[in-house]
Amino acid sequence: MKDTVFRKLHEEAGARIVPFAGFNMPVEYTGITDEHVAVRESIGVFDVSHMGEFWVSGPAAMNYLQYITSNDVSALWDGKVQYSCFPNEKGGIVDDLLVYRFGPEKFLLVVNAANIDKDWNWCVENAGRFGLVTGKDLINASDGIAQLAVQGPLALKAMQKLTDEPVENMEYYTFKEITFAGIKDVIFSTTGYTGAGGCEIYVRNSDGPALWKAVFEAGKEFNIKPAGLGARDTLRLEMGYCLYGNDINDQTSPIEAGLGWITKFTDYKDFIDKDLLLKQKKEGTARKLRGFVMIDRGIPRQHYEVVNAAGDVIGEVTSGTMSPMLKQGIGMAYLTRGFWNPGSEIFIRIRNKDLRAQVVNLPFYKKD
């Protein structure tokens, strides 16, 4: 298991460390609910240094990314970020990712920690046809980068103290290269996966500890707290955001996963699985990923069966939890045709009991 550069600081903050995606990572400090509420109402800080980062550069970079990702990379401008996925030639998803545009011939891909090796191999495998040279045009920088996600409604206000560049009112899904907390060449972005606002701060590993201390000092007046993987999961689920390995994987298509909005069918973009996914978009799919809330008291979990009133299996839960903000069981599940419309009554089989639930539109949590 690898350690991030923040391991000692996690332990000093009282974190419970668990193995995750090949890393020793903090799952919680003061408790998942406490950390979740801190992010929703103030500021929470996540160590996301385990994420993967690949640089793609050169004259063919744009065409290469147009081919291996589902979204339209040509819609990006310098300083803009895009959510996308890698189709896998079989109708499924290699991974979901972020694409950062630094210039017309320079991009950064940010991928999930558990999939770094798989994604890298996929990128390398498809690089040859575009003339990209591994180690020159395609560089895996994952082991050299530390990253903190500072999330919450007061995050940008606190972080503004640490830079002369205007960041407090940055547009969602944009980034800047700035000097931050006295650290040069920092990538400061506003993507987030909590729905609470905030930023991500990328630095060299050697600058990680100094970044941590500066961030917590700047947020002290707002009662800033470290947050772990547990709260990160409940926060993203309240927003209905997909988690690779739960809600999307090599067997799920972006169309049935509700990711048609990042799958762009344009004449000038030829990408992996384009024809297959276009057919799914036009003809529909046999199942769709949908959100649901529990009507009966119960907490849904991954792999629980979803049944209809007659007890027939109509789907499977992919993610589920007790929402810290709604105080209600929530989840996502792939449901068969006829049961996925909002308002539909379904039942979640929990310990051999079929408990009532209702299909709802996402997100689950909407701040007043």
CORVEN-V813770 format. One record per residue. RES is the residue in one letter. PHI is phi in radians with two decimals (999 if undefined). BURIAL is # if it has 24 or more other C-alpha atoms within 12 Angstrom, else .. Layout:
RES/PHI/BURIAL + RES/PHI/BURIAL
This chain:
M/999/. + K/-1.54/. + D/-1.92/# + T/-1.44/# + V/-1.20/# + F/-1.72/# + R/-0.92/# + K/-1.09/. + L/-1.19/# + H/-1.08/# + E/-1.13/. + E/-1.12/. + A/-1.52/. + G/1.51/. + A/-1.21/# + R/-1.65/# + I/-1.65/# + V/-2.36/. + P/-1.25/. + F/-2.67/# + A/0.91/# + G/1.50/. + F/-2.17/# + N/-1.53/# + M/-2.21/# + P/-1.32/# + V/-1.62/# + E/-2.89/# + Y/-2.06/# + T/-1.73/# + G/2.22/# + I/-1.04/# + T/-1.13/# + D/-1.06/# + E/-1.24/# + H/-1.04/# + V/-1.13/# + A/-1.03/# + V/-1.20/# + R/-1.16/# + E/-1.88/# + S/-2.50/# + I/-2.57/# + G/-2.26/# + V/-2.10/# + F/-1.92/# + D/-1.45/# + V/-2.10/# + S/-1.18/# + H/-1.32/# + M/-1.10/# + G/-1.74/# + E/-2.31/# + F/-2.11/# + W/-1.57/# + V/-2.19/# + S/-2.49/# + G/1.88/# + P/-1.04/. + A/-1.67/# + A/-0.99/# + M/-1.07/# + N/-1.12/# + Y/-1.07/# + L/-1.21/# + Q/-1.09/# + Y/-1.40/# + I/-1.60/# + T/-2.02/# + S/-1.47/# + N/-1.48/# + D/-1.60/# + V/-1.14/# + S/-1.20/# + A/-1.39/. + L/-1.35/# + W/-2.21/. + D/-1.02/# + G/1.62/# + K/-1.88/# + V/-2.03/# + Q/-2.36/# + Y/-1.50/# + S/-2.71/# + C/-2.58/# + F/-1.71/# + P/-1.15/# + N/-1.93/# + E/1.30/# + K/-2.25/. + G/1.53/# + G/-1.85/# + I/-2.15/# + V/-1.17/# + D/-3.01/# + D/-1.76/# + L/-2.76/# + L/-1.97/# + V/-2.02/# + Y/-1.80/# + R/-1.77/# + F/-1.64/# + G/-3.06/# + P/-1.09/# + E/-2.21/# + K/-2.57/# + F/-2.37/# + L/-2.12/# + L/-1.82/# + V/-2.00/# + V/-2.11/# + N/-1.24/# + A/-1.00/# + A/-1.18/# + N/-1.96/# + I/-0.95/# + D/-1.13/# + K/-1.09/. + D/-1.15/# + W/-1.08/# + N/-1.08/. + W/-1.14/# + C/-1.13/# + V/-1.14/# + E/-1.03/. + N/-1.71/# + A/-1.32/# + G/-1.03/. + R/-1.15/. + F/-1.88/# + G/1.33/. + L/-1.33/# + V/-1.77/# + T/-1.15/. + G/1.65/. + K/-2.14/. + D/-1.57/# + L/-2.23/# + I/-2.23/# + N/-1.57/# + A/-1.77/# + S/-0.98/# + D/-1.32/# + G/-1.85/. + I/-2.04/# + A/-1.86/# + Q/-2.52/# + L/-2.00/# + A/-1.80/# + V/-1.77/# + Q/-2.08/# + G/2.37/# + P/-1.14/# + L/-1.84/# + A/-1.07/# + L/-1.19/# + K/-1.08/# + A/-1.21/# + M/-1.23/# + Q/-1.04/# + K/-1.08/# + L/-1.73/# + T/-2.62/# + D/-1.47/. + E/-1.30/. + P/-1.23/. + V/-2.19/# + E/-1.10/# + N/-1.99/. + M/-1.08/# + E/-1.18/. + Y/-1.04/# + Y/1.09/# + T/-2.30/# + F/-2.65/# + K/-2.40/# + E/-1.74/# + I/-2.44/# + T/-1.62/# + F/-2.40/# + A/0.94/# + G/1.36/. + I/-1.71/# + K/-1.54/. + D/1.05/. + V/-1.57/# + I/-1.66/# + F/-2.07/# + S/-2.18/# + T/-2.23/# + T/-1.75/# + G/1.32/# + Y/-2.43/# + T/-2.08/# + G/1.31/# + A/-1.90/# + G/1.46/# + G/2.15/# + C/-2.63/# + E/-2.14/# + I/-2.18/# + Y/-1.80/# + V/-2.42/# + R/-1.16/# + N/-0.90/# + S/-1.12/. + D/-1.65/# + G/-1.00/# + P/-1.01/# + A/-1.15/# + L/-1.09/# + W/-0.95/# + K/-1.11/. + A/-1.17/# + V/-1.08/# + F/-1.26/# + E/-1.18/. + A/-1.16/# + G/-1.66/# + K/-0.98/. + E/-1.17/. + F/-1.79/# + N/1.04/# + I/-1.03/# + K/-2.36/# + P/-1.28/# + A/-2.32/# + G/-1.91/# + L/-1.07/# + G/-1.07/# + A/-1.19/# + R/-1.05/# + D/-1.27/# + T/-1.17/# + L/-1.16/# + R/-1.19/# + L/-1.23/# + E/-1.02/# + M/-1.59/# + G/1.30/# + Y/-1.46/# + C/-1.25/# + L/-2.04/# + Y/-1.13/# + G/1.74/. + N/-1.89/# + D/-1.61/# + I/-2.37/# + N/-2.88/# + D/-1.16/# + Q/-1.84/. + T/-1.87/# + S/-1.59/# + P/-1.09/# + I/-1.21/# + E/-1.27/# + A/-1.50/# + G/1.37/# + L/-1.86/# + G/-1.06/# + W/-1.24/. + I/-1.90/# + T/-2.08/# + K/-1.76/# + F/-1.75/# + T/-2.14/. + D/-1.06/. + Y/-1.55/. + K/-2.02/# + D/-1.84/# + F/-2.32/# + I/-0.98/# + D/1.23/# + K/-0.98/# + D/-1.12/. + L/-1.12/# + L/-1.22/# + L/-1.15/# + K/-1.10/. + Q/-1.10/# + K/-1.11/# + K/-1.33/. + E/-1.68/. + G/1.56/. + T/-2.14/# + A/-1.33/. + R/-2.53/# + K/-2.46/# + L/-1.44/# + R/-2.37/# + G/-1.60/# + F/-2.56/# + V/-2.06/# + M/-1.34/# + I/-1.57/# + D/-1.34/. + R/-1.30/. + G/3.01/# + I/-2.01/# + P/-1.31/# + R/-2.34/# + Q/-0.95/# + H/1.39/. + Y/-1.14/# + E/-1.31/# + V/-1.90/# + V/-2.25/# + N/-1.63/# + A/-1.08/. + A/-1.49/. + G/1.58/. + D/-1.39/. + V/-1.22/. + I/-2.16/# + G/2.99/# + E/-2.53/# + V/-1.22/# + T/-1.77/# + S/-2.54/# + G/-2.81/# + T/-2.88/# + M/-1.65/# + S/-1.17/# + P/-1.10/# + M/-1.55/# + L/-1.59/# + K/0.97/. + Q/-2.56/# + G/-1.20/# + I/-2.33/# + G/-2.98/# + M/-2.20/# + A/-2.68/# + Y/-1.45/# + L/-2.09/# + T/-1.36/# + R/-0.93/. + G/1.73/. + F/-2.18/# + W/-1.77/# + N/-1.29/. + P/-0.95/. + G/1.70/. + S/-1.12/# + E/-1.55/# + I/-2.30/# + F/-2.29/# + I/-1.80/# + R/-1.47/# + I/-2.07/# + R/0.86/. + N/1.17/. + K/-2.04/. + D/-1.65/# + L/-1.77/# + R/-1.18/# + A/-2.55/# + Q/-2.35/# + V/-1.23/# + V/-2.37/# + N/-1.31/# + L/-1.68/# + P/-1.39/# + F/-1.25/# + Y/-1.80/# + K/-2.21/. + K/-1.22/. + D/-1.09/.
